[in-house]
């Protein structure tokens, strides 16, 4: 059985970690490369014993502070966990989502392996309606629920020196307070989702504008900061007041603008949550304009 389900970050498309055939179907449905690992979602700490091996002390500190929540930990995989889940690697990405629908599903099915519920390379999905549009005829069940964070979880590797593999709702600055030795990973290997292959790209062109007074080509829509005048009239504009509002609505707005044509997005300073947002926008952009 393949489920599309909401988490507090984005919608996931998942199946039991023990159902190898369903896991293979997920890769086929998404068009996802087989070496791109999935995140295992759990609903209780006891599940961690089935998924991971030799959990380090620092992991328990992070779990105590951030689970359930948008933090994924990369740990050594349990020998019994199928390699189909981990992209052939000896590590596993695992998290406990903070969403009642996701937690009820995991309680019913056990640990669920799930990437984001979008076709590979496309923007992630944060609404039930977009999930039905993209996957309605491809999966067994689509569950309703509201996402709150709007971007994918923060991913940290705890195999060796702690490394930030993917920025997310829990910021690098927050994590450094608990993990002073944390560094930002530079590797392009697929240690975690979002590291190796193109992601988040709409069908039409997305221009990322890094300065509000910068020029941009002819477009039909924009995602723009509310207190900055837009230099020209466009067909459709979504306004945000701060980074939190931008993150919560980013993929929804990109998908809605993609229905009418090319778009421009005004970027934010690359610190705190802005670092996570710009990570997504840079990967989604056709061009980055100064």
Phi and psi restraints in degrees (value plus and minus 20) as a CYANA .aco file:
   2 UNK   PHI    -132.0   -92.0
   2 UNK   PSI     106.3   146.3
   3 UNK   PHI    -131.0   -91.0
   3 UNK   PSI     123.1   163.1
   4 UNK   PHI    -128.6   -88.6
   4 UNK   PSI     106.5   146.5
   5 UNK   PHI    -165.3  -125.3
   5 UNK   PSI     131.6   171.6
   6 UNK   PHI    -102.1   -62.1
   6 UNK   PSI     125.3   165.3
   7 UNK   PHI    -143.3  -103.3
   7 UNK   PSI    -199.6  -159.6
   8 UNK   PHI     -91.1   -51.1
   8 UNK   PSI     -36.9     3.1
   9 UNK   PHI    -113.0   -73.0
   9 UNK   PSI     -95.4   -55.4
  10 UNK   PHI    -159.8  -119.8
  10 UNK   PSI     154.3   194.3
  11 UNK   PHI     -91.9   -51.9
  11 UNK   PSI     124.6   164.6
  12 UNK   PHI    -135.2   -95.2
  12 UNK   PSI     138.3   178.3
  13 UNK   PHI    -139.6   -99.6
  13 UNK   PSI      95.5   135.5
  14 UNK   PHI    -163.3  -123.3
  14 UNK   PSI     148.8   188.8
  15 UNK   PHI    -172.6  -132.6
  15 UNK   PSI     146.5   186.5
  16 UNK   PHI     -74.7   -34.7
  16 UNK   PSI     117.4   157.4
  17 UNK   PHI     -81.9   -41.9
  17 UNK   PSI     -39.6     0.4
  18 UNK   PHI    -112.8   -72.8
  18 UNK   PSI     -27.2    12.8
  19 UNK   PHI    -115.3   -75.3
  19 UNK   PSI      68.2   108.2
  20 UNK   PHI     -81.9   -41.9
  20 UNK   PSI     -58.0   -18.0
  21 UNK   PHI     -87.1   -47.1
  21 UNK   PSI     -59.4   -19.4
  22 UNK   PHI     -86.7   -46.7
  22 UNK   PSI     -58.2   -18.2
  23 UNK   PHI     -81.7   -41.7
  23 UNK   PSI     -62.9   -22.9
  24 UNK   PHI     -83.2   -43.2
  24 UNK   PSI     -56.7   -16.7
  25 UNK   PHI     -82.9   -42.9
  25 UNK   PSI     -57.8   -17.8
  26 UNK   PHI     -80.1   -40.1
  26 UNK   PSI     -66.9   -26.9
  27 UNK   PHI     -80.1   -40.1
  27 UNK   PSI     -59.7   -19.7
  28 UNK   PHI     -88.9   -48.9
  28 UNK   PSI     -64.5   -24.5
  29 UNK   PHI     -79.7   -39.7
  29 UNK   PSI     -65.0   -25.0
  30 UNK   PHI     -97.8   -57.8
  30 UNK   PSI     -41.0    -1.0
  31 UNK   PHI      50.3    90.3
  31 UNK   PSI      18.1    58.1
  32 UNK   PHI    -115.7   -75.7
  32 UNK   PSI     113.7   153.7
  33 UNK   PHI     -80.0   -40.0
  33 UNK   PSI     121.4   161.4
  34 UNK   PHI     -87.0   -47.0
  34 UNK   PSI     -38.9     1.1
  35 UNK   PHI    -112.1   -72.1
  35 UNK   PSI     -11.5    28.5
  36 UNK   PHI    -116.1   -76.1
  36 UNK   PSI      85.7   125.7
  37 UNK   PHI     -85.5   -45.5
  37 UNK   PSI     136.5   176.5
  38 UNK   PHI    -119.5   -79.5
  38 UNK   PSI     138.5   178.5
  39 UNK   PHI    -113.6   -73.6
  39 UNK   PSI     113.1   153.1
  40 UNK   PHI    -110.4   -70.4
  40 UNK   PSI     105.4   145.4
  41 UNK   PHI    -122.6   -82.6
  41 UNK   PSI     109.2   149.2
  42 UNK   PHI    -141.7  -101.7
  42 UNK   PSI     143.1   183.1
  43 UNK   PHI    -138.3   -98.3
  43 UNK   PSI     -27.3    12.7
  44 UNK   PHI    -171.3  -131.3
  44 UNK   PSI     133.6   173.6
  45 UNK   PHI     -81.0   -41.0
  45 UNK   PSI     -51.7   -11.7
  46 UNK   PHI     -78.0   -38.0
  46 UNK   PSI     -49.5    -9.5
  47 UNK   PHI     -83.4   -43.4
  47 UNK   PSI     -47.4    -7.4
  48 UNK   PHI     -81.5   -41.5
  48 UNK   PSI     -51.2   -11.2
  49 UNK   PHI     -85.7   -45.7
  49 UNK   PSI     -45.6    -5.6
  50 UNK   PHI    -104.2   -64.2
  50 UNK   PSI     -40.1    -0.1
  51 UNK   PHI    -126.6   -86.6
  51 UNK   PSI     -62.7   -22.7
  52 UNK   PHI    -133.8   -93.8
  52 UNK   PSI     146.0   186.0
  53 UNK   PHI    -153.4  -113.4
  53 UNK   PSI     111.7   151.7
  54 UNK   PHI      36.3    76.3
  54 UNK   PSI      41.4    81.4
  55 UNK   PHI     -89.7   -49.7
  55 UNK   PSI     100.3   140.3
  56 UNK   PHI     -92.5   -52.5
  56 UNK   PSI     140.9   180.9
  57 UNK   PHI     -78.3   -38.3
  57 UNK   PSI     -58.1   -18.1
  58 UNK   PHI     -83.4   -43.4
  58 UNK   PSI     -49.9    -9.9
  59 UNK   PHI     -82.6   -42.6
  59 UNK   PSI     -59.4   -19.4
  60 UNK   PHI     -86.6   -46.6
  60 UNK   PSI     -52.5   -12.5
  61 UNK   PHI     -85.2   -45.2
  61 UNK   PSI     -62.7   -22.7
  62 UNK   PHI     -87.7   -47.7
  62 UNK   PSI     -60.2   -20.2
  63 UNK   PHI     -82.2   -42.2
  63 UNK   PSI     -63.1   -23.1
  64 UNK   PHI     -81.6   -41.6
  64 UNK   PSI     -57.3   -17.3
  65 UNK   PHI    -104.4   -64.4
  65 UNK   PSI     -56.5   -16.5
  66 UNK   PHI    -137.2   -97.2
  66 UNK   PSI     -29.2    10.8
  67 UNK   PHI    -122.6   -82.6
  67 UNK   PSI     122.9   162.9
  68 UNK   PHI     -88.6   -48.6
  68 UNK   PSI     125.6   165.6
  69 UNK   PHI     146.7   186.7
  69 UNK   PSI    -199.0  -159.0
  70 UNK   PHI    -104.4   -64.4
  70 UNK   PSI      29.9    69.9
  71 UNK   PHI    -144.9  -104.9
  71 UNK   PSI     103.3   143.3
  72 UNK   PHI    -127.0   -87.0
  72 UNK   PSI     112.5   152.5
  73 UNK   PHI    -130.1   -90.1
  73 UNK   PSI     111.5   151.5
  74 UNK   PHI    -116.4   -76.4
  74 UNK   PSI     100.4   140.4
  75 UNK   PHI    -150.0  -110.0
  75 UNK   PSI     153.2   193.2
  76 UNK   PHI     -87.6   -47.6
  76 UNK   PSI     115.8   155.8
  77 UNK   PHI     -97.4   -57.4
  77 UNK   PSI     130.6   170.6
  78 UNK   PHI     -90.3   -50.3
  78 UNK   PSI     120.6   160.6
  79 UNK   PHI     -76.5   -36.5
  79 UNK   PSI     -48.4    -8.4
  80 UNK   PHI     -98.9   -58.9
  80 UNK   PSI     -37.2     2.8
  81 UNK   PHI     -91.0   -51.0
  81 UNK   PSI     108.1   148.1
  82 UNK   PHI     -81.6   -41.6
  82 UNK   PSI     120.5   160.5
  83 UNK   PHI     -87.6   -47.6
  83 UNK   PSI     -39.1     0.9
  84 UNK   PHI     -78.5   -38.5
  84 UNK   PSI     -51.2   -11.2
  85 UNK   PHI     -94.8   -54.8
  85 UNK   PSI     -56.6   -16.6
  86 UNK   PHI    -119.8   -79.8
  86 UNK   PSI      -8.9    31.1
  87 UNK   PHI      45.4    85.4
  87 UNK   PSI       7.9    47.9
  88 UNK   PHI      62.4   102.4
  88 UNK   PSI     -17.0    23.0
  89 UNK   PHI    -111.3   -71.3
  89 UNK   PSI     141.3   181.3
  90 UNK   PHI    -111.2   -71.2
  90 UNK   PSI      -5.1    34.9
  91 UNK   PHI    -140.7  -100.7
  91 UNK   PSI     140.8   180.8
  92 UNK   PHI    -155.9  -115.9
  92 UNK   PSI     119.8   159.8
  93 UNK   PHI    -115.0   -75.0
  93 UNK   PSI     108.2   148.2
  94 UNK   PHI    -161.0  -121.0
  94 UNK   PSI     123.5   163.5
  95 UNK   PHI    -172.3  -132.3
  95 UNK   PSI     144.4   184.4
  96 UNK   PHI    -135.2   -95.2
  96 UNK   PSI      86.5   126.5
  97 UNK   PHI     -88.8   -48.8
  97 UNK   PSI     132.8   172.8
  98 UNK   PHI    -124.5   -84.5
  98 UNK   PSI      43.8    83.8
  99 UNK   PHI    -164.1  -124.1
  99 UNK   PSI     108.0   148.0
 100 UNK   PHI     -81.4   -41.4
 100 UNK   PSI     -56.1   -16.1
 101 UNK   PHI     -88.2   -48.2
 101 UNK   PSI     -65.6   -25.6
 102 UNK   PHI     -81.3   -41.3
 102 UNK   PSI     -63.6   -23.6
 103 UNK   PHI     -86.4   -46.4
 103 UNK   PSI     -58.2   -18.2
 104 UNK   PHI     -85.5   -45.5
 104 UNK   PSI     -59.7   -19.7
 105 UNK   PHI     -82.2   -42.2
 105 UNK   PSI     -64.2   -24.2
 106 UNK   PHI     -88.0   -48.0
 106 UNK   PSI     -56.8   -16.8
 107 UNK   PHI     -81.2   -41.2
 107 UNK   PSI     -54.6   -14.6
 108 UNK   PHI     -96.1   -56.1
 108 UNK   PSI     -63.9   -23.9
 109 UNK   PHI    -122.5   -82.5
 109 UNK   PSI     -33.5     6.5
 110 UNK   PHI      65.9   105.9
 110 UNK   PSI    -196.1  -156.1
 111 UNK   PHI     -70.8   -30.8
 111 UNK   PSI     115.1   155.1
 112 UNK   PHI    -134.2   -94.2
 112 UNK   PSI     107.9   147.9
 113 UNK   PHI    -110.9   -70.9
 113 UNK   PSI     105.0   145.0
 114 UNK   PHI    -172.9  -132.9
 114 UNK   PSI     104.6   144.6
 115 UNK   PHI    -107.1   -67.1
 115 UNK   PSI    -197.2  -157.2
 116 UNK   PHI     -87.8   -47.8
 116 UNK   PSI     128.3   168.3
 117 UNK   PHI    -107.8   -67.8
 117 UNK   PSI      49.1    89.1
 118 UNK   PHI    -166.1  -126.1
 118 UNK   PSI     137.9   177.9
 119 UNK   PHI     -85.7   -45.7
 119 UNK   PSI     122.6   162.6
 120 UNK   PHI     -75.3   -35.3
 120 UNK   PSI     114.2   154.2
 121 UNK   PHI      71.0   111.0
 121 UNK   PSI     -39.0     1.0
 122 UNK   PHI    -104.8   -64.8
 122 UNK   PSI     144.2   184.2
 123 UNK   PHI     -80.6   -40.6
 123 UNK   PSI     126.7   166.7
 124 UNK   PHI     -86.0   -46.0
 124 UNK   PSI     149.7   189.7
 125 UNK   PHI    -134.6   -94.6
 125 UNK   PSI     113.3   153.3
 126 UNK   PHI    -145.5  -105.5
 126 UNK   PSI     -16.1    23.9
 127 UNK   PHI    -153.9  -113.9
 127 UNK   PSI     132.7   172.7
 128 UNK   PHI     -79.1   -39.1
 128 UNK   PSI     -61.6   -21.6
 129 UNK   PHI     -81.7   -41.7
 129 UNK   PSI     -63.8   -23.8
 130 UNK   PHI     -88.9   -48.9
 130 UNK   PSI     -52.6   -12.6
 131 UNK   PHI     -83.4   -43.4
 131 UNK   PSI     -63.1   -23.1
 132 UNK   PHI     -86.0   -46.0
 132 UNK   PSI     -62.4   -22.4
 133 UNK   PHI     -77.7   -37.7
 133 UNK   PSI     -63.1   -23.1
 134 UNK   PHI    -108.3   -68.3
 134 UNK   PSI     -54.0   -14.0
 135 UNK   PHI    -149.4  -109.4
 135 UNK   PSI     -14.3    25.7
 136 UNK   PHI     -75.8   -35.8
 136 UNK   PSI     -53.5   -13.5
 137 UNK   PHI    -120.7   -80.7
 137 UNK   PSI     -10.2    29.8
 138 UNK   PHI    -136.2   -96.2
 138 UNK   PSI     -34.2     5.8
 139 UNK   PHI    -145.2  -105.2
 139 UNK   PSI     152.1   192.1
 140 UNK   PHI    -104.5   -64.5
 140 UNK   PSI     -62.3   -22.3
 141 UNK   PHI    -162.0  -122.0
 141 UNK   PSI     117.6   157.6
 142 UNK   PHI    -141.2  -101.2
 142 UNK   PSI     101.4   141.4
 143 UNK   PHI    -118.4   -78.4
 143 UNK   PSI     124.2   164.2
 144 UNK   PHI    -108.3   -68.3
 144 UNK   PSI     127.8   167.8
 145 UNK   PHI     152.1   192.1
 145 UNK   PSI     138.8   178.8
 146 UNK   PHI    -119.1   -79.1
 146 UNK   PSI     108.6   148.6
 147 UNK   PHI    -104.7   -64.7
 147 UNK   PSI     135.5   175.5
 148 UNK   PHI    -144.2  -104.2
 148 UNK   PSI     -50.8   -10.8
 149 UNK   PHI    -105.6   -65.6
 149 UNK   PSI     -62.2   -22.2
 150 UNK   PHI      68.5   108.5
 150 UNK   PSI     -36.9     3.1
 151 UNK   PHI    -149.7  -109.7
 151 UNK   PSI     140.9   180.9
 152 UNK   PHI     -85.3   -45.3
 152 UNK   PSI     141.1   181.1
 153 UNK   PHI     -81.5   -41.5
 153 UNK   PSI     133.9   173.9
 154 UNK   PHI     -89.3   -49.3
 154 UNK   PSI     116.1   156.1
 155 UNK   PHI    -139.7   -99.7
 155 UNK   PSI     106.5   146.5
 156 UNK   PHI    -142.5  -102.5
 156 UNK   PSI     114.1   154.1
 157 UNK   PHI    -110.8   -70.8
 157 UNK   PSI     110.5   150.5
 158 UNK   PHI    -132.8   -92.8
 158 UNK   PSI      -1.6    38.4
 159 UNK   PHI    -114.6   -74.6
 159 UNK   PSI      86.7   126.7
 160 UNK   PHI      62.8   102.8
 160 UNK   PSI    -171.4  -131.4
 161 UNK   PHI     -84.6   -44.6
 161 UNK   PSI     115.5   155.5
 162 UNK   PHI     -78.4   -38.4
 162 UNK   PSI     109.6   149.6
 163 UNK   PHI    -153.4  -113.4
 163 UNK   PSI     118.7   158.7
 164 UNK   PHI    -103.8   -63.8
 164 UNK   PSI      90.5   130.5
 165 UNK   PHI    -108.7   -68.7
 165 UNK   PSI     -54.2   -14.2
 166 UNK   PHI    -165.6  -125.6
 166 UNK   PSI     101.4   141.4
 167 UNK   PHI     -91.4   -51.4
 167 UNK   PSI     133.1   173.1
 168 UNK   PHI    -178.3  -138.3
 168 UNK   PSI    -174.4  -134.4
 169 UNK   PHI     -81.3   -41.3
 169 UNK   PSI     -53.6   -13.6
 170 UNK   PHI    -108.8   -68.8
 170 UNK   PSI      97.2   137.2
 171 UNK   PHI    -102.2   -62.2
 171 UNK   PSI     140.9   180.9
 172 UNK   PHI     -77.1   -37.1
 172 UNK   PSI     -62.2   -22.2
 173 UNK   PHI     -83.1   -43.1
 173 UNK   PSI     -61.6   -21.6
 174 UNK   PHI     -81.9   -41.9
 174 UNK   PSI     -65.2   -25.2
 175 UNK   PHI     -88.3   -48.3
 175 UNK   PSI     -52.5   -12.5
 176 UNK   PHI     -82.9   -42.9
 176 UNK   PSI     -47.7    -7.7
 177 UNK   PHI     -84.0   -44.0
 177 UNK   PSI     -55.8   -15.8
 178 UNK   PHI    -112.9   -72.9
 178 UNK   PSI     -48.6    -8.6
 179 UNK   PHI    -146.6  -106.6
 179 UNK   PSI      57.8    97.8
 180 UNK   PHI     -78.2   -38.2
 180 UNK   PSI     -44.7    -4.7
 181 UNK   PHI    -105.3   -65.3
 181 UNK   PSI     -19.3    20.7
 182 UNK   PHI     -84.1   -44.1
 182 UNK   PSI     113.6   153.6
 183 UNK   PHI    -145.4  -105.4
 183 UNK   PSI     139.9   179.9
 184 UNK   PHI    -106.4   -66.4
 184 UNK   PSI     104.5   144.5
 185 UNK   PHI     -89.4   -49.4
 185 UNK   PSI     123.3   163.3
 186 UNK   PHI    -126.4   -86.4
 186 UNK   PSI     -35.1     4.9
 187 UNK   PHI     -82.1   -42.1
 187 UNK   PSI     125.5   165.5
 188 UNK   PHI    -120.8   -80.8
 188 UNK   PSI     -16.4    23.6
 189 UNK   PHI     -88.4   -48.4
 189 UNK   PSI     135.6   175.6
 190 UNK   PHI    -102.5   -62.5
 190 UNK   PSI      41.4    81.4
 191 UNK   PHI     -92.0   -52.0
 191 UNK   PSI     -46.2    -6.2
 192 UNK   PHI    -170.2  -130.2
 192 UNK   PSI     138.5   178.5
 193 UNK   PHI     -76.4   -36.4
 193 UNK   PSI     119.8   159.8
 194 UNK   PHI      73.7   113.7
 194 UNK   PSI     -19.7    20.3
 195 UNK   PHI    -115.7   -75.7
 195 UNK   PSI     -52.8   -12.8
 196 UNK   PHI    -129.0   -89.0
 196 UNK   PSI     -54.0   -14.0
 197 UNK   PHI    -132.6   -92.6
 197 UNK   PSI     141.1   181.1
 198 UNK   PHI     -79.0   -39.0
 198 UNK   PSI     124.3   164.3
 199 UNK   PHI    -161.9  -121.9
 199 UNK   PSI     137.1   177.1
 200 UNK   PHI      48.2    88.2
 200 UNK   PSI      -4.5    35.5
 201 UNK   PHI    -109.6   -69.6
 201 UNK   PSI     107.4   147.4
 202 UNK   PHI     -94.4   -54.4
 202 UNK   PSI     151.0   191.0
 203 UNK   PHI     -90.2   -50.2
 203 UNK   PSI     -63.5   -23.5
 204 UNK   PHI    -105.1   -65.1
 204 UNK   PSI     152.1   192.1
 205 UNK   PHI     -95.8   -55.8
 205 UNK   PSI     116.0   156.0
 206 UNK   PHI    -134.0   -94.0
 206 UNK   PSI     101.3   141.3
 207 UNK   PHI    -122.2   -82.2
 207 UNK   PSI     102.4   142.4
 208 UNK   PHI    -115.2   -75.2
 208 UNK   PSI      96.0   136.0
 209 UNK   PHI    -119.2   -79.2
 209 UNK   PSI      99.9   139.9
 210 UNK   PHI    -110.5   -70.5
 210 UNK   PSI     -32.5     7.5
 211 UNK   PHI    -150.2  -110.2
 211 UNK   PSI     113.9   153.9
 212 UNK   PHI     -85.1   -45.1
 212 UNK   PSI     -41.0    -1.0
 213 UNK   PHI    -116.0   -76.0
 213 UNK   PSI     -13.1    26.9
 214 UNK   PHI     -96.0   -56.0
 214 UNK   PSI     138.4   178.4
 215 UNK   PHI    -113.1   -73.1
 215 UNK   PSI     133.5   173.5
 216 UNK   PHI    -164.0  -124.0
 216 UNK   PSI     135.7   175.7
 217 UNK   PHI     -87.0   -47.0
 217 UNK   PSI     158.9   198.9
 218 UNK   PHI     -86.0   -46.0
 218 UNK   PSI     102.4   142.4
 219 UNK   PHI    -156.6  -116.6
 219 UNK   PSI     147.3   187.3
 220 UNK   PHI    -120.8   -80.8
 220 UNK   PSI     -43.7    -3.7
 221 UNK   PHI    -163.0  -123.0
 221 UNK   PSI     148.1   188.1
 222 UNK   PHI    -170.3  -130.3
 222 UNK   PSI     133.8   173.8
 223 UNK   PHI    -137.0   -97.0
 223 UNK   PSI      94.2   134.2
 224 UNK   PHI    -158.0  -118.0
 224 UNK   PSI     126.9   166.9
 225 UNK   PHI     -92.0   -52.0
 225 UNK   PSI     116.8   156.8
 226 UNK   PHI     -84.0   -44.0
 226 UNK   PSI     -53.5   -13.5
 227 UNK   PHI    -111.0   -71.0
 227 UNK   PSI     -13.3    26.7
 228 UNK   PHI    -135.5   -95.5
 228 UNK   PSI     104.7   144.7
 229 UNK   PHI     -80.5   -40.5
 229 UNK   PSI     116.6   156.6
 230 UNK   PHI    -104.3   -64.3
 230 UNK   PSI     106.5   146.5
 231 UNK   PHI     -88.4   -48.4
 231 UNK   PSI     -32.5     7.5
 232 UNK   PHI    -170.7  -130.7
 232 UNK   PSI     140.1   180.1
 233 UNK   PHI    -102.2   -62.2
 233 UNK   PSI     111.5   151.5
 234 UNK   PHI    -143.0  -103.0
 234 UNK   PSI     145.7   185.7
 235 UNK   PHI     -86.1   -46.1
 235 UNK   PSI     -58.5   -18.5
 236 UNK   PHI    -169.7  -129.7
 236 UNK   PSI     114.0   154.0
 237 UNK   PHI    -155.4  -115.4
 237 UNK   PSI     112.5   152.5
 238 UNK   PHI    -127.2   -87.2
 238 UNK   PSI     106.8   146.8
 239 UNK   PHI    -125.0   -85.0
 239 UNK   PSI     120.7   160.7
 240 UNK   PHI    -142.8  -102.8
 240 UNK   PSI     132.2   172.2
 241 UNK   PHI    -119.5   -79.5
 241 UNK   PSI     -47.4    -7.4
 242 UNK   PHI    -177.0  -137.0
 242 UNK   PSI     155.7   195.7
 243 UNK   PHI     -83.1   -43.1
 243 UNK   PSI     -56.7   -16.7
 244 UNK   PHI     -82.4   -42.4
 244 UNK   PSI     -65.0   -25.0
 245 UNK   PHI     -85.9   -45.9
 245 UNK   PSI     -58.3   -18.3
 246 UNK   PHI     -83.6   -43.6
 246 UNK   PSI     -66.8   -26.8
 247 UNK   PHI     -81.0   -41.0
 247 UNK   PSI     -64.5   -24.5
 248 UNK   PHI     -81.2   -41.2
 248 UNK   PSI     -51.8   -11.8
 249 UNK   PHI    -131.9   -91.9
 249 UNK   PSI     -21.4    18.6
 250 UNK   PHI     -72.7   -32.7
 250 UNK   PSI     -76.2   -36.2
 251 UNK   PHI     -89.4   -49.4
 251 UNK   PSI     -56.4   -16.4
 252 UNK   PHI     -81.7   -41.7
 252 UNK   PSI     -66.9   -26.9
 253 UNK   PHI     -84.2   -44.2
 253 UNK   PSI     -63.2   -23.2
 254 UNK   PHI     -80.6   -40.6
 254 UNK   PSI     -64.4   -24.4
 255 UNK   PHI     -85.4   -45.4
 255 UNK   PSI     -57.9   -17.9
 256 UNK   PHI     -88.3   -48.3
 256 UNK   PSI     -62.2   -22.2
 257 UNK   PHI     -88.6   -48.6
 257 UNK   PSI     -51.1   -11.1
 258 UNK   PHI     -83.3   -43.3
 258 UNK   PSI     -41.2    -1.2
 259 UNK   PHI     -92.7   -52.7
 259 UNK   PSI     -39.5     0.5
 260 UNK   PHI    -132.6   -92.6
 260 UNK   PSI     -36.8     3.2
 261 UNK   PHI     126.0   166.0
 261 UNK   PSI    -178.7  -138.7
 262 UNK   PHI     -86.0   -46.0
 262 UNK   PSI     136.7   176.7
 263 UNK   PHI    -163.0  -123.0
 263 UNK   PSI     141.5   181.5
 264 UNK   PHI    -143.3  -103.3
 264 UNK   PSI     120.6   160.6
 265 UNK   PHI    -144.2  -104.2
 265 UNK   PSI     106.2   146.2
 266 UNK   PHI    -101.9   -61.9
 266 UNK   PSI     100.3   140.3
 267 UNK   PHI     -95.5   -55.5
 267 UNK   PSI     159.1   199.1
 268 UNK   PHI    -149.6  -109.6
 268 UNK   PSI     142.6   182.6
 269 UNK   PHI     -78.4   -38.4
 269 UNK   PSI     121.0   161.0
 270 UNK   PHI    -106.7   -66.7
 270 UNK   PSI      46.2    86.2
 271 UNK   PHI    -165.0  -125.0
 271 UNK   PSI     133.0   173.0
 272 UNK   PHI      38.0    78.0
 272 UNK   PSI    -156.6  -116.6
 273 UNK   PHI     -83.3   -43.3
 273 UNK   PSI     -46.5    -6.5
 274 UNK   PHI     -80.5   -40.5
 274 UNK   PSI     -51.9   -11.9
 275 UNK   PHI     -83.3   -43.3
 275 UNK   PSI     -61.3   -21.3
 276 UNK   PHI     -88.4   -48.4
 276 UNK   PSI     -62.4   -22.4
 277 UNK   PHI     -83.7   -43.7
 277 UNK   PSI     -65.5   -25.5
 278 UNK   PHI     -89.0   -49.0
 278 UNK   PSI     -49.0    -9.0
 279 UNK   PHI     -77.2   -37.2
 279 UNK   PSI     -64.1   -24.1
 280 UNK   PHI     -90.7   -50.7
 280 UNK   PSI     -64.4   -24.4
 281 UNK   PHI     -86.7   -46.7
 281 UNK   PSI     -57.4   -17.4
 282 UNK   PHI     -83.9   -43.9
 282 UNK   PSI     -55.6   -15.6
 283 UNK   PHI     -95.7   -55.7
 283 UNK   PSI     -46.3    -6.3
 284 UNK   PHI    -104.4   -64.4
 284 UNK   PSI     -40.0     0.0
 285 UNK   PHI     -95.4   -55.4
 285 UNK   PSI     118.3   158.3
 286 UNK   PHI     -93.7   -53.7
 286 UNK   PSI     -55.7   -15.7
 287 UNK   PHI    -174.0  -134.0
 287 UNK   PSI     126.6   166.6
 288 UNK   PHI    -127.1   -87.1
 288 UNK   PSI      99.9   139.9
 289 UNK   PHI    -129.2   -89.2
 289 UNK   PSI     113.6   153.6
